[in-house]
Amino acid sequence: MKKIESFKVDHNLLEPGIYISRIDGDITTYDLRFIKPNTPPFLSNPVMHTIEHLFATYSRNSEYADKVIYFGPMGCRTGFYFLLRDMDSETALQFIKDTILKCSLHKGEIPGNKKEECGNYLEHDAEGANKALVKYYNLVKDKTVDDLKYNCDI
């Protein structure tokens, strides 16, 4: 079988950051890598769940809402994929950083966290999500478009 693009990145060399994973027509997939692969501790499911609710809500309530296709966790629990339509890399990078910052500053109720809104509404960790978001924001806040390319292809 053909190897998918994300498996063509040497995860032994991949560092936390923001990367362009792939481009399909007008849709760009961004790799928001919070954790260095294969180096526990990984993001817990409750932390990832909370970040997903926050990031999806803030990004879909932004001026770029119509360009957001998807935001969701990686199965390896080291980060998230964010798919955007028809947006240049510089704008996307700033949008990602701004959204991470907003999520890290979020206080109060987790959006979409009622039994009728979420299929696993009891599994959240707002405090853990906040710590992960602050750490990640401090890591990526000074990243530039030049940093979006993987430097560890197999």
C-alpha positions as CSV (number, residue, x, y, z in Angstrom):
1,M,0.0,0.0,0.0
2,K,1.0,3.6,-0.5
3,K,2.5,5.2,2.6
4,I,0.4,8.2,3.8
5,E,2.1,11.5,4.1
6,S,2.2,11.7,7.9
7,F,4.1,8.4,8.0
8,K,6.8,9.9,5.8
9,V,8.0,12.2,8.6
10,D,10.8,10.7,10.8
11,H,9.1,10.9,14.2
12,N,12.4,10.3,15.9
13,L,13.5,13.8,14.7
14,L,10.2,15.6,14.9
15,E,10.0,18.4,17.5
16,P,7.0,20.2,18.9
17,G,5.8,23.1,16.8
18,I,3.5,23.9,13.9
19,Y,4.0,22.3,10.5
20,I,2.3,22.1,7.2
21,S,1.5,18.4,7.0
22,R,-0.1,18.4,3.5
23,I,-1.8,20.5,0.9
24,D,-4.8,19.1,-1.1
25,G,-6.0,21.7,-3.5
26,D,-7.2,24.7,-1.5
27,I,-7.1,22.7,1.8
28,T,-4.0,22.8,4.0
29,T,-3.6,20.4,6.9
30,Y,-1.5,21.8,9.8
31,D,0.2,19.6,12.3
32,L,0.0,21.2,15.8
33,R,2.6,19.1,17.5
34,F,2.4,19.6,21.3
35,I,4.6,16.7,22.4
36,K,7.8,15.3,20.9
37,P,6.8,11.9,19.5
38,N,7.6,8.8,21.4
39,T,8.6,10.8,24.6
40,P,6.0,10.4,27.3
41,P,4.1,11.8,29.0
42,F,1.6,12.2,26.2
43,L,-1.5,14.4,26.3
44,S,-4.2,12.6,28.3
45,N,-7.6,12.0,26.7
46,P,-9.4,14.5,29.0
47,V,-6.8,17.2,28.2
48,M,-7.1,16.6,24.5
49,H,-10.9,16.5,24.6
50,T,-10.9,19.9,26.4
51,I,-8.5,21.4,23.9
52,E,-10.6,20.1,21.1
53,H,-13.7,21.8,22.4
54,L,-11.9,25.1,23.1
55,F,-10.0,25.3,19.8
56,A,-12.9,24.2,17.6
57,T,-15.2,26.7,19.3
58,Y,-12.8,29.7,19.2
59,S,-11.7,29.0,15.6
60,R,-15.3,28.5,14.4
61,N,-16.3,31.8,16.1
62,S,-13.5,33.8,14.5
63,E,-13.4,36.0,11.4
64,Y,-12.0,32.9,9.5
65,A,-14.9,30.6,10.6
66,D,-15.8,29.9,6.9
67,K,-12.3,28.7,6.3
68,V,-12.1,26.1,9.1
69,I,-12.7,22.6,7.9
70,Y,-11.6,20.4,10.9
71,F,-9.7,20.4,14.2
72,G,-9.1,17.1,15.9
73,P,-6.7,15.0,17.9
74,M,-3.9,12.7,16.7
75,G,-4.4,9.2,17.8
76,C,-0.8,9.1,19.2
77,R,-1.8,11.9,21.6
78,T,1.1,14.2,20.7
79,G,-1.0,16.9,19.0
80,F,-3.8,17.9,16.7
81,Y,-4.6,18.3,13.0
82,F,-6.1,21.6,11.8
83,L,-7.5,21.8,8.3
84,L,-8.1,25.2,6.7
85,R,-9.4,26.2,3.3
86,D,-8.0,28.9,1.0
87,M,-5.7,30.7,3.5
88,D,-2.1,31.7,3.0
89,S,0.5,30.3,5.5
90,E,1.3,33.6,7.1
91,T,-2.4,34.3,8.0
92,A,-2.9,30.7,9.0
93,L,0.1,30.7,11.4
94,Q,-1.1,33.9,13.1
95,F,-4.6,32.5,13.3
96,I,-3.4,29.4,14.9
97,K,-1.2,31.3,17.4
98,D,-4.1,33.7,18.2
99,T,-6.5,30.8,18.7
100,I,-4.1,28.9,21.0
101,L,-3.7,32.1,23.1
102,K,-7.5,32.6,23.4
103,C,-7.9,29.0,24.4
104,S,-5.1,29.3,27.0
105,L,-6.9,32.3,28.5
106,H,-10.3,30.7,28.6
107,K,-12.0,30.7,32.0
108,G,-15.3,29.2,33.0
109,E,-17.4,26.5,31.4
110,I,-16.0,24.4,28.7
111,P,-18.0,25.0,25.5
112,G,-20.3,22.2,24.4
113,N,-19.9,20.3,27.6
114,K,-23.4,19.3,28.4
115,K,-24.7,15.8,28.2
116,E,-26.9,16.7,25.2
117,E,-24.0,18.4,23.4
118,C,-21.1,15.9,23.8
119,G,-20.8,12.1,23.7
120,N,-18.3,12.0,26.6
121,Y,-19.1,15.2,28.5
122,L,-17.7,13.9,31.8
123,E,-14.1,13.4,30.4
124,H,-12.5,16.8,30.5
125,D,-9.6,18.4,32.2
126,A,-9.7,22.2,32.0
127,E,-6.7,22.7,34.3
128,G,-4.6,20.2,32.4
129,A,-5.7,21.7,29.1
130,N,-4.7,25.2,30.3
131,K,-1.2,24.0,31.3
132,A,-0.7,22.3,27.9
133,L,-2.0,25.3,26.0
134,V,0.2,27.8,27.9
135,K,3.2,25.6,27.4
136,Y,2.5,25.2,23.7
137,Y,1.8,28.9,23.1
138,N,5.1,29.8,24.7
139,L,6.8,27.3,22.3
140,V,5.1,28.6,19.1
141,K,4.5,32.3,19.7
142,D,7.7,33.3,17.9
143,K,7.4,30.7,15.0
144,T,7.5,32.1,11.5
145,V,6.4,30.7,8.1
146,D,9.9,29.4,7.6
147,D,9.3,27.1,10.6
148,L,6.3,25.4,9.0
149,K,8.3,22.9,6.9
150,Y,9.1,19.5,8.3
151,N,12.9,19.1,8.4
152,C,12.7,15.4,9.1
153,D,11.4,13.5,6.1
154,I,12.2,9.9,5.8
